[in-house]
Amino acid sequence: HKIQEDISMKRRDFLARSIAAGAFTALGTRNLLAENGRMSLPYDLVAVMGGEPDEMFNKAIQSLGGMEAFVKKGQTVVVKPNIGWDSTPEKAADTNPLLVKQIVKSCLAAGAKKVYVFDYTCDAWKKCYANSGIEQAVKDAGGEIVPANSEQYYHPVKIPKGKNLKDAKEHELILSSDVFINVPVLKHHSGPQLTIAMKNLMGIIWDRSYWHAHNLHQCIADFATYRKPTLNVVDAYRVMKKNGPRGISVNDTVLMKSLLVSTDIVAVDAAAAKLYGIEPSQVNYIRYAAEMGVGRMDLDALNINRIKL
């Protein structure tokens, strides 16, 4: 009940601010990366291998200057994992709960006022939140896991640079929060080949059926021109190699014990594709996004910090 009251209060505050600003679409053009991500970082991308999800994240974020480089005292943070499926962690259909827990803890330690976690799930949301282990992980870390299952949470935004996707309805917490941390799990997908960071953004919008009907790859790239997360953290601890995105059993997965972190959503997807065993240029939405100037796909041109534990 307390969480629902907090969300209702936040919605009222958001509505008031939006009316004062003129429209939801005006607020929606705010670029979170411009506020938090355009900083002088020591590396374009960090790749960690060989550890547990929480320790790999700690090593990665430390090499980028700590979470304090991305989250300032008193800010509101949204952490968006993949929680789309009613599945247990060992099947790797959802983001690893230990990773989510550590990210939430790190944000709060950096001084965040609130850390919210949500996903617009494919299966029943309460079962997804519980059986993925993410709900309990978020609560244990001191964050708040919130629903995303109703259209009332979503508000219209314009996609000025989109080719096929010109508008969408985006979750109000993304629109109103200061920091957005995108935490996908790397896995096979029967539609776009792979689901990684850009594909994970489909869990913050309401009307995603349109994407599937109007060239999914192009729509994924289109939305990435508009919504650039502050930070992207790719969970590649256990990777689903077939029968994605839902998966069937642990036999569909491979234990890779890897993690990728970058402010560049195209770079992190390109690196994840390479890790998976697919050339980034063979994944259309990665290539499209690079061509549209969202980020960099050429890994050889990046300053990458490779850490082995």
N, C-alpha and C positions, 0 to 999 in steps of 0.2 A: 504493500500500500504506500509506503514511504517513497519508493522509486517512482510509482505512478504519479504521486503528488509532485515530486521533483520535476518529472517530465511535463506535467500539466503547467506548472509554474514557468518552466523554461519556455514552453510553447507560447504562453501569454506574453512573456518578455520579448520573445522573438517576433511575435506578431506586431507588438508595439514598435519595436525598432524598425521592422520592415515597412510599416505604414509611414513612419517618419522619414525613412529613406526614399520612399516613393513606390517601391514594388519589390517582390521577391526576386524578380529577375535581375534587378540592379544589385542586390546583395549577392546574388549567385555568381556574379562575375568576379568576385573577390578571389584573388589567387593566393592560396595559402602558402605556396612555395615562395612567392615574392616576399611574404612577411617573415617566413621562418627558414626557408631553404637556400636562399641566395647568400651564402656566406662563404668565407674562405675556409674550405675544408681541406685537410691534408691528403685526402684520397677521393677519387670519383666513386669508387666502389670497394667494399670490403668483402672478401670471401674467406669463410672460416670452415675448417674441416676437422673431424675427429673427436668432437666433444658432445656433451649433452646440450639440449636446446638452450637452457638458461646460461650455461657457461660460455657457449659460443656467442650468444648475444652480448654478454658482458664484455668479451674481448673485442667484438666488433665495434660496439658503441664507444668503448674507451679509446679506440684508435681514431675515432672521429671527433674526439674532444669531450666525450661523455654526453649523457642525455641533457645536461644543462645547456649544451650547444643548440638544442632544438626546443626545449621546454623551459619557459621562464616562470618564475615564482608568480602564483596567482592565476595562471592560465588554465583554460579548460581544454581537455584533450579528448579526442575520439580515437580509439584503437579499433580497427576493423579487421578481424580475422575472417577466415572462411569457416562459417558454422552452418553451412547449407544443408548438411545431411544428418539424419538420425543414425549416427554411426559411432563406434568406439575408437579411441585414439590409435590403436594398433593397425587399423585399416587405412589410416592416412587420408580419409576423405575430407577431414577438417584440419584446421591448423592445430599444431601440437599445443595442448593446454599449458604445459610447463613454460613454453616460450611466451605465450600470452601473459601468463602470471608474472614473468620476469619483466616484461615490457611495462605492464601496469605499475609494478613496484618501482621501477626506475623512474617513471614519470612522476609519481608521487614523491619520491625521494628528491627529485629535481625541483620540487615546489609546486607542482600542479595542484590547483584548487579542486578539480574534479577530473576523473578519468572514466569516460563512458565506453562501453563495449556493446556492439550490436552487429547483426547481419540480417538481411532480408532472406530468410531461409527458403529452401525448396521443399523440404519435408516439414512436418508440424514443428513450429518454432520452439515450443516448450521442450519437446523431446530432443530436438537438436542441441539446444543449449545445455540440457542436463546430461545426455549420453555422450556428448563430445568431451565432457570433462571441463569445458571452458567456463560454464556458469560458476562452478565451485571454485575454479582457479581464480577467476576475477574477484569473487567475494573474499577469498583468502588473501588476495593481494591488496584489498582495500578499495577496489574499483566498483563501479556500478554497471551491471549488465541490464540492458533496456530493450524493450520490444521494437520491432520494425515491421510488424505484420499488418498494419492498417494504413490505408491511403492517407489518413488524416495527418500522418507524420511527414508527408512529402509535399514539396512546394515547387512550382514551376521555375525552371531556369532555362536560359538560352545558351546555345552552343554556337557562338558566332563563327568559328572556323570549321564547323562540321560540314562534311560533304553530303552524307546521307542522314545524319542525326542533327537536327536543327534545334531541338529542345528536349527536355526531360523533366521528370519530377524527382527531386533529390531530398534525402532525409534531412530534416531540420537541424539535427545535431551537427551534421557536416557543415551546414551553412552558418551556424551560429558559434561553433567552437573555434578556438585559436589555433589548435594544432591537430593535424590529421595524420595518424600513423597507419599505414596500409600493411597488413600482415597476412598475405596469402600463403597457401600451401602449394608447392609445385606438384602437379599431377597430370596424368593423361586426361584428355577430354575428347569424347567421341565427335564433338562438333568442331571446335577450332584447334584441334590437336593437343594443345596444352592450355591449362588454366594457371595463370601466374598473377602478377601484380595488376596489369591493366584489366584483365578479365575479372579480377576480384572486385573491381569498382562497380560491377553490375549488382552487387549486394547493397549499394547505397542509393539505388534508384528504383522507382516503382514500376514503371511501364516498360519492362525489359522484353516483353513479347514482341514489341516493335523491332527491336534489334535483330531478333532471329528471322524476322520476315523481310528485312531490308539490308542484307549483306552484313552478317554478324561481325566479321573481321573489320569492315570499314566503320561500323558503329562503335566498336571498341576503341579504335584509333581516334575517331571523332570525339568521343567523350574525354579521352585523355588529353586532347588539346585544351579542354576547359578545366578539368579537375586534376590538378597536380598535387598529390599528397606531400606533406612536409618530409616524410621519410617512408621508404619502402623496405620491409623486412621479409625476405622470402624464406619460408620454412622448407628446407629440403632434408630434414632429419630422416624421415621415412617417406619414400616417394612411391606413389601409385603409378605403375607402368602400363596397366591395361584395365579395361572395364571402367574407366572413369567417365563422368566425375564421381559417381556414387561408389564404385568398387563393389566387390563381392566378398573377398576374404583377404586375410593377411598374405596369402600366396600371390596376390596382385601387386604386392609392394616389394621394394628393395630398400634396405637400410643404408642410406648414404651419409648420414651424420654430417650434414652440410648446412650452411646458412649464408645468405647473401644480403647485403645492406647497401642502399644507395638512395640519394635524393632524386636520382634520374630513373624514372620508371621504365623507360625504354632500355637503358643500360642494364638494369637489374633483370628485366625479362630476357634480354639477349644472353646474359650470363647464365641464367637459369635454364634456358633452352639448350645451351651448349653443355651444361652439366648433365642434363637429361639425355643428351645424345642426338639432338637435332640442331642443324644450323639455323641461327636466328632468321636468316633471310627466307627460310622455308616456312616460317610461321607468318602468314599474311599480315595479321594485325601489328606484329612487331615491325615489319618492313614498312607498312603504311604509316605508322606513327613516326618512324624515323624520317621518312620522306616528307612528312608534314611538319617536321621541326620540333616534335615533342621532346625528343632526347636523342641520344647517340647509340647506335647499334654496333659500331665498329669497336670491338673490345680491345684491339691492338692499340687504339688511340687513347685508351683510358689509363689513368694512374690507379692501379689496383693493388690493394694491400692483401696479400695472401697469407693467411695464418693457419698453421697446423697445430693441433693440440695433441 
